[in-house]
Amino acid sequence: LARLYTNGTGVSRDASEAVNWYKKAALAGSTNGMLLYGDALATGTGTVKDITEGHRWIKQASDAGNVAALFRLGRMYRDGEGVSRDPLEAVNIFKKAAEANYTPAMVAVGLMFEGGGGLEADHFQAVSWYKKAADLGDAEGMAALGTMYSTGRGVEKNYRSEESRVG
């Protein structure tokens, strides 16, 4: 029901009503409800912004095994959203989500290593993480890996994929 109000599917779009239903789902133990209620609180979407309470709900969902919540928590540490900015904690959290084959987390780790992101840049690691995401079919991972090949960062410069080579 919360998603229907969020998207305006069959009902009028109403962020406040959506938050009420996300909260009910969170209180009933839904980890998706916890994540989406926490995100609404953290951003102030449909409710009064309360970053501390938002962080608490997102952390609770991630502790319960919700991989998307784990990724959201990593973003909070990467960006310093409601917590002290901590790139090492962010990359460690992203790696946990990546271990569950969550490709957006793989790309996030790659980006942190590619541009530094508060970490020492390591293009070899960036390529490795982009490749993992690309191998699982992630378009963003493919694009990032292609950029690394076309610029020769972390790999030998190569404008052609292996699949396009003939004989």
Buried (B, 14 or more C-beta within 10 A) or exposed (E): BBEBBBEEEEEEEBBEBBBBBBBBBBEEEBBBBBBBBBBBBBEEBBBEEBBEBBBBBBBBBBEBEBBBBBBBBBBBBBEEBBBEEBBEBBBEBBBBBBEEEBBBBBBBBBBBBBEEBBBEBBBEBBBBBBBBBBEEEBEBBBBBBBEBBEEEBBBEEEEEEEEEEEE
